[in-house]
Amino acid sequence: MGKSLKDKLNELPAKRRDRILTEADRLHAEYLTLQELRKAKQLTQAQLAEVLHIRQATIAQMEKRSDLMLSTVRSYVEAMGGKLSLMVEFPDHTPVTLEGLGDTEEPRRKRANERMSSAP
């Protein structure tokens, strides 16, 4: 039988092993599930459901799904007091933030343009 990942990791020099584990911890901290995000904010499913005016069971279902509408994720995050941003990154380009996706309202830029064009 082959060596386990833990065994292979333990064979590495201590300095390299520490760098790998530090980076793994950093990556894990960056990519939380909705459930982990809620728990980090010390909220229960019932509390979040009350803010969103939905059932606790619906929160449980949302946290189990991996494919949610952006508007659903936005509502979930905003109910915890946060703000959802969607970044797009391409190699050799500066990251950009997409606006309007998942909003239940029109994007700010469109509303601002309409205000300017209707001004006297």
Steps between C-alpha positions, in 0.01 A plus 500: 500500500625855423587761754231729630508871430583559865799262477624672184461841661695386807790393275547857374749735662339680795529845340326388180234306691426811711465717186260247346287477815494879539384543140237226543366680809493830310310346209254329730433829677435673166249246374228453757167332441182694574460293817854581618443868419178501706671323790792744488245779547360301797153475350266203510298384202187609685633852556595539136166359387321756715692789340425365151134421585540138392493164679806358676473191278550723196827630648612140559423414136687808374808408700508151348473614139801582288303673224304805615373809326716804567198689633453223760864516608485882506192491728665243727818708535315830545282343772824449695600862445743430217529605137546259209742595223565295189852531360617383160869428453680429175872433460695822431198722575392700800208333682162665445186497712179408321202717587135418476524121506277361769354842577129529532534862395653649187877553508612835644671604176177463299298693757764777508500525119120526495510779762755693297306463173176615664658806661377838361 
